[in-house]
Amino acid sequence: MKYLCLTGVCIAWLAFASYAAAAPPQAGAATPQRVLFLYSFGRNFEPWDTFGEYLRTDLTKQAPRPIDLYEVSLETSRFGGSEQDAPFVGYLQALFLDRQPDLVVAIGGPAVHFLAGNGKSLFPTAKLLYAGADERMLQGFAPSRNSTSVLASIEPASLIRNILQVLPDTKTIAVVIGNSPLEKYWLQTMHEEFKPFEDRIEFVYFNEYSSDEMRERASRLPKHSAILYADVEVDAYGVPHDQERVLAALNAVTTAPIFGLYDYQLGGGIVGGPLLSIRDLSRETASIGARILSGEEPGSIKTAPQAFATPEFDARELQRWGIRQVDLPPGSIVRFIEPTLWDRYKWWIALVTSLFVAEVLIIAVLLINRNRLRRAHARLSASERHMSLAASAANLRFWVWDIRRDEVWSTEAALAVSGSSLAAPIKFDQFVEGTYPEDRESVRTAVRRAMENDGEYRAEYRVLLDDSTTRWVSGRGRAEFDHTGRARQLRAVSIDITERRRAEEEAYKLGGQLINAQEEERARLARALHDDVTQRLALLALDAAREEDGLTDKTGREALSSMRKNLVNISRDVHDLSYALHPAILEDLGLVEALRAECERFAGLSSILVNLSTPEVPWEASQSTALCLFRIAQEALRNVTLHSRAKGVDVSLKTFEEGLELCVRDDGVGFDASGRREKPSLGHASMRQRVNLLNGRLHISSRVGLGTTILAWVPRAEARRA
């Protein structure tokens, strides 16, 4: 960001030399678009300072490319005289001699007037945007194809009408305005527009006073007076001022209400009324500027001048001057309303009232509940009898473990959890002894987890019946806790799921058979394509090449050459298809070389950087293990191409004493792995099925914006010594 201010030709050239010595932008970065903000005054001059801050932020966000922003102030506008523009014109010509801006935005009346008169000669290739000024400033200038405007329509007379509507008894209006050339222009405009009101209003103008004299006169205005605060850029003595400070100083001593012109003054001391929205004006200017930077011709963009917005008023100033809200214009918006006693303490009042009502209700509810509890106990006893009967009919068993007493009670069922009926309470260890030896620890772990965490108990295990047969049981329940957080009992229900487990095992075996059959068919098709089709295509390509060499006709040679190239391409495609169906390299050279070849093929097809890490494998993986891990890597890389939009992917193979681990990690967009997907992923299901067939594990982790990681582990039992 550059902010330049003309204080003399020498300083101008020093600023230019400093900028010329700056380091050039880094290579490879997007070329920024040059934008010049031409202010009417320097810093701390309102409303242009506020307008510029809004515009700078909005344009930076909306611009199609990064912008290189310059800010220059037309300081000569404080003193007047077009003859003083010559040094400034020379300064701008020198500054932008070799770096013409893409867009020049003139902010405020003086800057708009200056750019309209000098813009074509100063910036012959730049687009011009006139903004933040009244439409009167462009009168006398012909429209140009290279320029457009976002201007305001300021009607001083409407401000007087607002004052008279709010304060109909007003007899005197003091107009607070400065003495710069721009303010003199507006002073003359106000004199003309206020003439219709002079028969009932006395107008007093403060343009010939210093800021101290303005405050002194504002402190002794007669009754039925009002102040119209316009602009105080420069007072009668040529001293520049911060308008907000001048407004605050006047508000502190005035004997009459102050009315303003701009929306940012609301809350700073003005009563309010129809105000010009600097925020809306700057937002519209940023939108038009972004359209121009995107390539739209300025001359084709037309915007209507912005008028005063819906009247807004400061509730504190209304109260200070005794102005009733019913006297405001219809549809007015009142801001800064002071909260009432109810607004401040309504929650406390409501809380106390609620507590009193709650005490009465609690007493009534307790009396009602006492009678309900008596009836509930009777119904509960009957319900327990009915539940026991239903459990027996459904082959369910309800059981309760009293943890403090270490007693397990259960209902009767055809299948008991321990393999026999529990006619009397037993210890929990006796209860667990009835389970299959290899499943006892998992039952204890499930119970311990329920007692230590959220109380939910889930377990699937085998039980030994009295006839030495084994059945599968599913248990579900919940632990109950006392006021100290310690588990006091566990309630659960058990059901026989033997048939379901058998069906799952059959489905598991069938899935493995389908995968094996699929791989065998793939291998058969791959061999047929490789050993037959590709060989025949190669012979055809050779025959075409021989015929091509023997022809003298140019047209025939070109036709045979095209045919030969097509045959070669088809042969290559058939070879790639054969490889995709079943890579022979996996059987010939092993898993490591197959992974390396697949990564190279993937990188060549997708232009995604692949980093493969395969340390020395101390033992050779079996064919089933190698095929499983290779297919998982192949599917993971395919998902990277289709979904991840990644720039790079890491593939690694690690060996452990107990097995092999494959890891595929990308830096793509990722996905919500915990969320529910619209449709199931067949690729993920295939990966899990392959790993499960080898008693391995598959873990897929991903987060939106942080890429995806797939970890597959196959146990050592599926490998053989080299």
C-alpha positions, 0 to 999 in steps of 0.5 A: 500500500502506498500513500503519497501526498504532494507537499512540493515538487522535490518531495514528489520526486523523492517519493517517486525515486523511493518507489522506483528503488523498491524490489520487483514482485516475486517471479511466478506471482499473479501480476497485480492490477494498479489502482490509483485513489485520488483524494480531494484532501489528505488524511483525516478529512471526512467524509472522504477518509471514511469513504476511502477506508470502506472502498479500499477494503471492498475493492481488495476483496472483489477485485479479480486479481491482487491490486497494487494500490496507490493513494494520492491527495489533491492538497491544492484543493484546500487553497483553490485556483486551477493554476496551482494544479500544474505542479501536481499534474507534473508530479503525476506524470513523472510518477506514473510515466512507466507504470500507467494505472489500470484504474483511477478512482477520484474521491470527492468533488475536487478530485472528480473535477480535477480528473475530469479535466486532466484525466485523458492527458494524464492517464491515456490508457487508464479507466476513470471512475468518478466517485464520492461527489455530488453529480453537479461536479461533472456538469460541463464535462462530456461523457467518455467511453473510458470513464463512468461515475458513482455519484450522489444527489445532495439536496440541501433543501431537503435537510431544511424541510426535515428540520422544519418537520421535526422542529416546526417552531424553528426560526433560526438555522445556523449553517456550520461550513468551512471556507475551502474552495469546495465549501465556498461552492456549497455555500453558494449552492445553499444560498440559492436553494435556501431562498424559498425558506428565507421568508420564515427562517433566518440563516446564519453562516459560520464560514467566516469564523474560526473553529473556536468562534464557531463553538462560541456562537453555537453556545449562545444561539437564540431560542427556536434555533437549529444547526445544520452541520455541513463540512468544516474542512478548512476554517476562515483562517485556513486551518484544516480540521477533523470534522468529527472533532469539530462536531463533538466540540459543537455538541458539547456547548450548543444550545440548539440541536444539530442536524447533519448530512452523512450517516457516519455522523449519527451517534457523534452528536447529530439528531439525524434525518435523511442522510447520505450513506457513505457505506452504500456509496463506497460499496457501489463504487467498489462493485463498479471498480471490480467490474472495470478491473474484470474487463467491462468497459466503463462507458457501458456502466450507468448508475443513478446518483445516490439520494438521501437514505431513509431518515435515521435519528439518535434516540439520545439526541431526541431525548436531549432536545425534547423531540417526540418520535411521533413527530418524526417522518413516517418510516424513520429509524430510531437508533441508540435507544436507551434500555428501560428498567424492564429491559435491564432487569427483565431476566432477574424479574422473570427469574424471581417470579419463576422461582416463586411459581416453581415453588408452588408448582413443586409442592403441588407436583410432590403431592400428586406424585406421591399418589402416583408412586403408590399406583406405579409400584403396583403396576410395576410389580404386575409389569415385571411378571408380564415381562418375565413371561414375555422374555421366556416366550421370546427366548430372551434373558434379562439379568441384573448385576448388583455390583456392591453385593456382587450378585447376578439375578436373571429371568428364566429362559430356554438359553441361559447366558451361562449355559444353565438356568440361574434359579438363585443369585450367583457371583459375577465370576461364576456368571462369566465362567459360563462363557467360552474361554476365549471370550471371557476377557472380552465380556469383562472388558465390555462390562468394565467399559460400561462402568467407567464410561457412559454406562452402555454395555455391548458384547457378543460372545459364545456360551457353553450349554449343558450338552457341550454345544456352543451358541452365540449370544448378544448382550445389550444393557446399561450401567446405573450410577449413584450420586458419587458417579460410582456404578451400582448395578448393571441391567442387561438383556441377552438373545441367541444370535447363533443363526445370524452369526452362521449367516454372516460366516457364510456371507463372509466365505461367499465374499471371499470366493467371489473375490477369488473368482473375480481375480481368476477371471481377471487373470484369464482375460489379462493373459488372453489380451496380452498373449493373443490380442496384443500379439496379433495387433503387433503383427498387423502393425508390422505388416502395415509398416512393410506395406508402407515402405513398399508404396510410392503413392503419397496418399497410400503411404499416409493412409497406411502410416495412419493405420499403423499408428492407430494399430500401435495405439490400440495395442498400447491400450489393450496392453494397459487394459491387460495390466489393469485387469491383472498386472503380470509384474506382481507374479514375476517381480513381487509386490515392491516392484508392482507397487513401483510400476503402479505409482509410475503409471499413476504419476504419468497419467494424472500428473500428481506427484507420487512419493513411494517408500519401500524399504527392504522387505526381509521376507517375501509376501505370499501371492494372496497378501501381495494381491490384496495390498496391490489392489488396495493401493490401486483402488486408493490411487484411483480414488485420489484421481477421481475425488481428492484434487490432490497435488501429491500422494505418499505410498509406503510399505512397512514390514513388521515381525507380525505382518505388512502395512501399506499406507496411502496418504494424499494432501487433497480436499478430504471428506467427512469420514464420520458423516453419513454418505449419500451412497455406499462406497464400493471401493471401500467395501472391496478394500475391507473385504480383501483385508478381512479375508486375510484377518487383517485390518483397514483404517480410513481417516479423513477430514475436510481440507486435510487429505485422506489416509488409508492404512491396511495391515495384513498379519505375518501368518499370511506370508512365507519365508523367502 
